[in-house]
């Protein structure tokens, strides 16, 4: 009996910050792999989400929003984007209904590639009229001609299936790259750190979320219990005081909220211990960034 053709490939999700890349990635994969907040630059790493069928494997990559680097950290983040574009079999370029055409840096990258591009216009649930949506479609038809354009609402999971169908039609014939049981390339420690970082983003404003890095120093399974120790790094003593809060209340709140997410994700009772440490100006130091895995 003839073997059925198997397709496999890499899909890189790129775009400016805050256009909904992480929300779309989670909807496409059907799992909550990327953290989501209303603040830009929430995603710092390249996160792969893998979906499998009998005759296909699609490896999605959520990438940091494309920005002009100001710190060594930003340069590291943009290197993840560059690698994702180089690896891609298909590029999902995500823009949104209210993007004010400030995407020249993204467009320049896309115009140089020979990889198939799908343009995804997100947040159409916010459209005031069909004419507003059509205006965006017409604009991107001019800027990146002859590309598939799909309008969606990632938040409401509207029109997601056509993206999957189009990607599958563009996938090359290839054996699976990963074991069919795998869901992501990231470790459990990575996700534990991301849940804590998400709660920092949601509980603090201005500079605090961006000056923090979370490192998991202990991750121990004991039957149905998971014991986690996390180190939260900040750049200055004043930031440490804010993260801890009066009587330790702010740090306790982060821990409570993160633990709820972890227990749902890992399906275990979680005991979480957190400490805050100062690593002066870590975002600007190549050595510190390397030690943090960037």
C-alpha positions as CSV (number, residue, x, y, z in Angstrom):
1,X,0.0,0.0,0.0
2,X,1.4,3.4,-1.0
3,X,2.5,5.7,1.9
4,X,0.5,8.9,2.3
5,X,2.4,12.1,1.6
6,X,3.5,13.8,4.8
7,X,3.9,17.6,5.1
8,X,6.0,19.4,7.6
9,X,7.5,22.9,8.0
10,X,8.1,26.0,10.0
11,X,5.7,29.0,10.2
12,X,7.1,32.2,11.6
13,X,4.6,34.7,13.1
14,X,6.1,38.2,12.8
15,X,4.9,41.8,13.1
16,X,5.1,44.9,15.2
17,X,4.5,44.8,19.0
18,X,1.0,44.4,20.3
19,X,-0.8,43.4,17.1
20,X,-1.9,40.0,18.5
21,X,0.8,37.6,17.5
22,X,0.9,35.7,20.7
23,X,-3.0,35.5,20.9
24,X,-3.0,34.1,17.3
25,X,-0.2,31.6,18.1
26,X,-2.2,30.2,21.1
27,X,-5.4,29.9,19.0
28,X,-3.5,28.2,16.1
29,X,-1.9,25.7,18.5
30,X,-4.9,25.3,20.8
31,X,-2.7,25.7,23.9
32,X,-1.7,28.7,26.0
33,X,2.0,28.7,25.2
34,X,2.7,32.5,24.8
35,X,2.0,34.9,27.6
36,X,-0.3,37.8,26.6
37,X,-0.6,41.3,28.1
38,X,-1.7,44.7,26.8
39,X,1.9,46.0,27.0
40,X,4.3,45.9,24.0
41,X,7.4,43.7,24.1
42,X,5.8,41.1,26.3
43,X,7.3,38.3,24.2
44,X,11.1,38.2,24.5
45,X,12.0,34.8,23.1
46,X,11.1,32.7,20.1
47,X,8.5,30.2,21.3
48,X,7.6,27.2,19.1
49,X,4.2,25.6,19.2
50,X,3.7,22.3,17.4
51,X,0.5,20.8,16.0
52,X,0.4,17.4,14.5
53,X,-1.9,15.3,12.3
54,X,-1.5,11.9,10.7
55,X,0.0,13.4,7.6
56,X,1.3,16.8,8.7
57,X,3.3,18.7,11.4
58,X,3.3,22.5,11.6
59,X,5.8,24.2,13.8
60,X,4.7,27.7,14.7
61,X,7.1,30.3,16.0
62,X,5.9,33.3,18.0
63,X,8.5,36.0,17.9
64,X,9.1,39.3,19.7
65,X,7.5,42.4,18.1
66,X,9.9,44.0,15.6
67,X,11.4,47.2,17.1
68,X,14.5,49.4,16.7
69,X,16.9,48.0,19.3
70,X,17.8,50.3,22.3
71,X,19.5,47.8,24.5
72,X,21.6,44.6,24.1
73,X,18.4,42.8,25.2
74,X,16.5,44.3,22.2
75,X,19.3,43.1,19.9
76,X,19.0,39.6,21.3
77,X,15.2,39.7,20.8
78,X,15.6,40.9,17.2
79,X,18.1,38.1,16.5
80,X,15.3,35.6,17.4
81,X,13.1,37.3,14.7
82,X,15.9,37.1,12.1
83,X,16.5,33.4,12.8
84,X,12.7,32.7,12.6
85,X,12.5,34.5,9.2
86,X,15.5,32.5,7.9
87,X,14.1,29.2,9.1
88,X,10.5,29.8,7.8
89,X,8.7,27.8,5.2
90,X,5.8,30.2,5.5
91,X,5.6,33.7,7.1
92,X,2.5,34.9,8.9
93,X,2.8,38.7,8.9
94,X,0.3,40.0,11.5
95,X,-0.9,43.5,11.4
96,X,-4.0,45.0,12.9
97,X,-6.9,47.2,11.9
98,X,-5.6,50.3,13.7
99,X,-1.9,50.0,12.8
100,X,-0.9,53.4,11.5
101,X,1.3,52.2,8.7
102,X,4.4,52.4,10.9
103,X,5.6,49.0,9.7
104,X,8.3,50.0,7.2
105,X,11.0,48.0,9.1
106,X,8.9,44.9,8.9
107,X,8.0,45.4,5.3
108,X,11.6,45.9,4.3
109,X,12.4,42.5,5.8
110,X,9.5,40.8,4.0
111,X,10.2,42.4,0.6
112,X,13.6,40.7,0.6
113,X,12.3,37.1,1.2
114,X,11.2,34.5,-1.3
115,X,9.3,32.6,1.4
116,X,5.5,32.5,1.0
117,X,3.8,35.3,3.0
118,X,0.3,35.3,4.4
119,X,-0.9,38.7,5.6
120,X,-3.1,38.5,8.6
121,X,-5.2,41.6,9.5
122,X,-6.2,41.2,13.1
123,X,-8.7,42.9,15.5
124,X,-11.5,43.3,12.9
125,X,-13.9,42.9,15.8
126,X,-13.0,46.6,16.4
127,X,-14.0,47.7,12.9
128,X,-16.6,50.4,12.6
129,X,-17.5,49.5,9.0
130,X,-16.7,47.1,6.2
131,X,-15.1,50.0,4.4
132,X,-12.5,50.4,7.1
133,X,-11.6,46.7,6.7
134,X,-11.5,47.1,2.9
135,X,-9.2,50.1,3.2
136,X,-6.6,48.0,5.1
137,X,-6.9,45.1,2.6
138,X,-6.4,47.6,-0.3
139,X,-3.3,49.1,1.4
140,X,-1.6,45.8,2.0
141,X,-2.4,44.7,-1.6
142,X,-0.4,47.7,-2.7
143,X,2.5,47.3,-0.3
144,X,2.9,43.5,-0.5
145,X,1.2,42.6,-3.8
146,X,0.0,39.1,-4.7
147,X,0.0,37.8,-1.1
148,X,-2.9,36.0,0.5
149,X,-4.7,38.3,2.9
150,X,-6.9,36.9,5.7
151,X,-8.9,39.1,8.1
152,X,-9.4,37.8,11.6
153,X,-10.1,38.4,15.2
154,X,-7.6,36.3,17.2
155,X,-9.3,37.3,20.5
156,X,-12.6,36.0,19.3
157,X,-11.1,33.1,17.3
158,X,-12.8,34.4,14.2
159,X,-11.7,33.2,10.8
160,X,-8.7,31.2,12.1
161,X,-9.4,28.1,10.1
162,X,-8.6,29.6,6.7
163,X,-5.1,30.5,8.0
164,X,-4.5,26.8,8.9
165,X,-5.9,25.6,5.6
166,X,-3.7,28.1,3.6
167,X,-0.6,27.2,5.6
168,X,-1.2,23.4,5.1
169,X,-1.5,24.0,1.3
170,X,2.0,25.8,1.3
171,X,3.8,23.2,3.5
172,X,6.5,21.2,1.8
173,X,6.5,17.5,1.7
174,X,8.8,16.4,4.6
175,X,9.0,14.0,7.5
176,X,8.1,15.3,11.0
177,X,10.9,17.4,12.5
178,X,9.8,16.7,16.1
179,X,8.2,13.7,17.9
180,X,4.5,13.7,17.2
181,X,3.8,13.9,21.0
182,X,5.7,17.1,21.4
183,X,3.7,20.4,21.8
184,X,6.6,22.9,22.1
185,X,10.4,23.1,22.1
186,X,10.4,25.0,25.5
187,X,11.0,23.4,28.9
188,X,8.6,23.3,31.8
189,X,11.0,25.7,33.6
190,X,10.6,28.2,30.7
191,X,6.9,28.2,31.1
192,X,7.1,28.6,34.9
193,X,9.3,31.7,34.5
194,X,6.9,33.1,31.8
195,X,3.9,32.8,34.1
196,X,5.7,34.8,36.7
197,X,6.8,37.4,34.2
198,X,3.3,37.7,32.8
199,X,2.0,38.6,36.3
200,X,4.7,41.2,36.7
201,X,3.6,42.7,33.4
202,X,0.0,42.8,34.5
203,X,0.6,44.1,38.0
204,X,3.1,46.9,37.3
205,X,3.4,49.9,34.9
206,X,6.1,51.9,33.3
207,X,9.6,50.5,33.5
208,X,9.1,47.8,36.1
209,X,7.9,45.0,33.8
210,X,10.8,45.6,31.3
211,X,13.6,45.7,33.9
212,X,12.6,42.2,35.3
213,X,14.0,38.8,34.3
214,X,12.8,35.6,35.9
215,X,15.1,32.6,36.4
216,X,13.9,29.2,37.8
217,X,16.5,27.9,40.1
218,X,14.6,24.8,41.3
219,X,11.9,22.7,39.6
220,X,11.2,19.5,41.5
221,X,8.3,17.0,40.8
222,X,7.2,15.2,44.0
223,X,4.3,13.0,42.9
224,X,1.3,15.3,42.5
225,X,3.3,18.3,43.9
226,X,5.6,20.7,42.0
227,X,8.1,22.7,44.0
228,X,9.4,25.8,42.2
229,X,12.0,28.4,43.4
230,X,12.2,31.5,41.2
231,X,14.7,34.3,41.2
232,X,13.4,37.7,39.9
233,X,16.1,40.0,38.7
234,X,15.8,43.8,38.6
235,X,18.3,46.5,37.7
236,X,18.1,48.8,40.8
237,X,17.4,48.6,44.5
238,X,14.4,50.9,44.1
239,X,12.8,48.4,41.6
240,X,13.4,45.6,44.1
241,X,11.4,47.5,46.7
242,X,8.5,48.0,44.3
243,X,8.4,44.4,43.2
244,X,8.4,43.2,46.9
245,X,6.0,45.9,48.0
246,X,4.9,47.0,51.5
247,X,5.2,44.0,53.8
248,X,6.0,41.8,50.8
249,X,2.4,42.1,49.6
250,X,3.2,42.8,45.9
251,X,5.5,39.8,45.6
252,X,2.9,37.6,47.3
253,X,0.3,38.8,44.8
254,X,2.5,37.9,41.9
255,X,3.1,34.5,43.4
256,X,-0.6,33.8,44.1
257,X,-1.6,34.7,40.6
258,X,1.3,32.8,38.9
259,X,0.7,29.7,41.0
260,X,-3.0,29.5,39.8
261,X,-1.8,29.6,36.2
262,X,0.9,27.0,36.8
263,X,-1.4,24.6,38.5
264,X,-3.8,24.8,35.6
265,X,-0.9,24.4,33.1
266,X,1.1,21.6,34.9
267,X,-2.0,19.9,36.4
268,X,-0.2,19.7,39.8
269,X,-0.3,21.4,43.2
270,X,2.4,24.0,43.0
271,X,4.5,25.4,45.9
272,X,6.2,28.6,44.7
273,X,9.1,30.4,46.4
274,X,10.3,33.7,45.0
275,X,13.3,35.9,45.7
276,X,14.2,39.3,44.2
277,X,17.8,40.1,43.3
278,X,19.5,43.2,41.8
279,X,21.6,42.7,38.7
280,X,22.6,46.2,37.8
281,X,21.7,47.3,34.2
282,X,21.4,43.6,33.0
283,X,19.6,44.6,29.8
284,X,22.7,46.4,28.5
285,X,25.3,43.8,29.5
286,X,26.1,41.0,27.0
287,X,27.5,38.7,29.7
288,X,24.4,39.0,31.9
289,X,22.1,38.4,28.9
290,X,24.1,35.3,28.0
291,X,23.8,33.9,31.5
292,X,20.0,34.5,31.3
293,X,19.8,32.5,28.1
294,X,19.6,35.3,25.5
